[in-house]
Amino acid sequence: MSKTVSIVEARRELGRLAEEVRRTRRPVILTNRGRVVARIAPEPIASTTARQGAPDPFAGLRGSVRMVGSFDALEGAIRSLRREFARSLERRVGKHPHRKKRDA
């Protein structure tokens, strides 16, 4: 959960807030008269390379999401869902092989 701070307090405590964001990796929301106006967020963790020198597909998410499982398990689940979706689409298209496209 993000911390909310008024813009006036943030001016006085910017150094402390920046250190807190760096340490906890949680953003701080800045408000002006109760309305959200800005967010101080941690710098994304530098992208790392996965096995075989391939870029890490989850590098942009690191530090912004809490995961219970591993990234490999998530990637496997996504691939499985994509295969299932593709099979479902193939079955639907198979039922209507001569269906005409609508004009745009």
C-alpha positions, 0 to 999 in steps of 0.5 A, a space after each residue: 500500500 502506498 503512503 500519502 503525503 501532502 505536497 507541503 509536507 513533501 517540500 519539507 521532507 523531500 530527502 527523507 521521503 526519497 530515502 524511504 522510497 529507495 529503501 522500501 521500494 514503495 511509492 509515495 503519493 503526493 496530494 494537494 488539498 486531498 487530490 492526488 497530484 504526483 507520485 514519487 516512485 522507486 527507480 526501476 531495477 536495472 534490467 538483467 539478462 536471463 539464461 543464454 544472454 536473452 533479455 529478461 522479459 520481466 525486467 520492467 516489472 522488477 521491484 513494482 510487483 510482489 510475486 508469490 511464485 517464480 518468474 519462470 512459473 509465471 512465464 510458463 503459465 502465460 505460455 500455457 494460457 496462450 496455447 489454450 487461447 489459440 486452440 480455442 480460437 482454432 476450434 471457433 474458426 473451424 466451426 465457421 470456415 466460410 464466414 465472411 468478414 464484415 466491411 469496416 
